Amino acid sequence: MALSKSLPATQPFEIRTSDIQGLGAFAIRRIAKGTRIGEYVGERISQAEADRRYDDESMDRHHTFLFTVTSRTVIDAAVGGNDTRFINHSCAPNCEAVIEDGRVFIEALRAIPVGTELSYDYAYERARDAGPEDEALYPCRCGASKCRGTILAPAKPAHRKRRRPARRRRQTSQP
């Protein structure tokens, strides 16, 4: 059985104004690659309750503190959450979310210098038929050189069906 990583004794980041979105989490000391930065916590609710609480179509702009743990469980960090809820999205993140035994932890993907904003790729589930209007509902403001413009997961490339080569008909010679 593998030992799980422990959380730091003191939070290695502080919350302040972000250029990405509203408030953000910024490193107050160097964070080593692989460090478990914090646990994303809040009220555990069903997907149906999350949909009831936050109807994207009726919102002026999408803004929630929801994190889907399983198909049945969502964490709403707006209720009983902690400062990890302020870690913003980036298309070139320096952190990642790790789900372990039904809990969500934020870990450093690489060494993070003091003063750097922490971020992870939200990769919101993308409907198969998601188009530009869906991407516009979930805009990204990370500023990364390869920003995809949305916090939705990257679009999966369309699978091309292999075409069978056309059957060649035998040409029969006619007299």
C-alpha positions in Angstrom: 0.0 0.0 0.0 1.5 3.3 -1.1 1.8 6.1 1.5 -0.2 9.2 0.6 1.4 12.6 0.7 0.7 14.8 3.7 -0.5 18.4 3.6 1.9 21.2 4.6 1.6 22.4 8.3 1.0 25.9 7.0 -0.6 27.0 3.8 2.2 27.8 1.2 0.1 30.5 -0.5 -1.9 33.6 0.1 -5.0 35.0 -1.6 -4.9 38.3 -3.5 -6.1 40.0 -6.6 -5.4 38.0 -9.8 -5.0 39.0 -13.4 -6.6 35.7 -14.4 -9.9 36.0 -12.5 -11.0 37.8 -9.4 -8.9 36.5 -6.5 -6.1 34.0 -6.9 -3.6 32.0 -4.8 0.0 33.1 -4.9 3.0 31.2 -3.5 4.5 32.9 -0.4 7.4 30.5 -0.3 9.1 28.3 -2.9 7.0 25.2 -3.5 8.8 22.1 -4.6 7.6 19.9 -7.5 5.2 17.2 -6.2 4.3 19.1 -3.0 0.7 18.6 -1.9 -0.5 22.2 -1.6 -3.9 21.7 -0.1 -7.2 19.9 -0.1 -10.2 21.2 -2.1 -13.0 21.0 0.5 -16.6 22.1 0.8 -20.1 20.7 1.0 -20.4 17.3 -0.8 -23.6 17.3 -2.9 -25.1 15.3 -5.8 -24.7 16.4 -9.4 -28.5 17.1 -9.5 -28.1 19.5 -6.5 -25.2 21.2 -8.2 -27.3 21.7 -11.3 -30.1 23.1 -9.2 -27.9 25.5 -7.4 -26.0 26.8 -10.4 -27.9 27.0 -13.7 -25.3 28.2 -16.3 -28.0 29.4 -18.7 -29.6 31.7 -16.1 -26.3 33.1 -14.8 -24.9 36.3 -16.2 -21.5 34.7 -16.3 -20.3 31.2 -15.2 -18.8 31.3 -11.7 -19.0 28.5 -9.3 -16.7 26.7 -6.8 -17.8 23.2 -7.9 -15.5 20.3 -8.3 -16.8 16.9 -9.6 -15.3 14.1 -7.7 -17.4 11.2 -9.1 -20.5 10.9 -11.3 -22.4 11.1 -8.0 -20.4 13.5 -5.9 -19.6 17.2 -6.4 -17.8 19.4 -3.9 -19.3 22.9 -3.5 -16.5 25.0 -2.0 -18.8 28.0 -1.8 -20.3 26.2 1.3 -17.6 25.3 3.9 -14.7 25.6 1.4 -11.2 26.8 2.1 -8.6 28.9 0.2 -7.9 26.3 -2.4 -11.1 27.4 -4.1 -9.3 30.5 -5.2 -6.7 28.6 -7.3 -7.5 29.7 -10.8 -7.5 27.8 -14.1 -4.7 27.9 -16.6 -4.1 26.2 -19.9 -0.4 26.0 -18.9 -0.9 25.1 -15.2 1.8 24.7 -12.5 -0.4 22.5 -10.4 -2.8 19.6 -10.9 -5.9 18.2 -9.0 -5.4 14.7 -7.8 -8.4 12.7 -6.6 -7.5 10.1 -3.9 -10.0 8.1 -1.9 -12.8 10.5 -2.8 -10.8 13.5 -1.7 -9.3 16.2 -4.0 -5.8 17.5 -3.5 -3.9 20.2 -5.3 -0.2 19.3 -6.1 2.6 21.2 -7.7 3.5 19.9 -11.2 6.9 21.7 -11.1 8.8 24.0 -8.7 6.9 27.2 -8.1 8.8 30.4 -7.2 7.7 32.8 -4.6 5.0 35.3 -5.9 3.8 33.0 -8.7 0.1 32.4 -9.1 -1.0 28.8 -8.6 -3.2 27.3 -11.2 -4.5 24.0 -12.5 -6.4 23.0 -15.7 -10.1 22.9 -14.7 -10.8 20.8 -17.9 -14.6 21.1 -17.5 -16.3 18.2 -19.2 -17.1 19.1 -22.8 -20.3 17.9 -24.4 -19.7 16.0 -27.7 -21.5 18.7 -29.6 -19.9 21.7 -27.8 -19.3 24.5 -30.1 -18.1 28.1 -30.0 -21.2 29.3 -28.0 -20.3 26.7 -25.2 -16.7 27.8 -25.2 -17.8 31.4 -24.9 -19.8 30.5 -21.8 -16.7 29.2 -20.1 -14.0 31.7 -21.2 -10.3 31.4 -20.1 -8.3 34.5 -19.2 -5.0 32.7 -18.3 -2.8 34.5 -20.8 -0.8 31.4 -21.6 0.9 31.4 -25.0 -1.1 28.3 -26.0 -4.3 29.3 -24.3 -7.3 27.4 -25.8 -9.7 30.3 -24.9 -11.9 28.2 -22.7 -11.8 26.3 -19.4 -13.5 23.4 -21.1 -11.4 20.3 -21.6 -9.5 20.3 -24.9 -11.6 19.1 -27.8 -10.9 15.6 -28.7 -9.8 15.2 -32.3 -12.6 13.7 -34.5 -11.9 10.1 -35.3 -11.8 9.5 -39.0 -13.5 6.3 -40.1 -11.1 4.3 -42.2 -12.4 4.1 -45.7 -12.0 0.8 -47.3 -10.4 1.0 -50.6 -12.9 0.8 -53.5 -13.2 -2.6 -54.9 -11.8 -2.9 -58.2 -14.0 -4.5 -60.7 -12.5 -6.9 -63.2 -12.6 -5.5 -66.5 -13.8 -8.0 -69.0 -12.7 -7.6 -72.5 -15.5 -7.4 -75.0 -14.9 -8.8 -78.4 
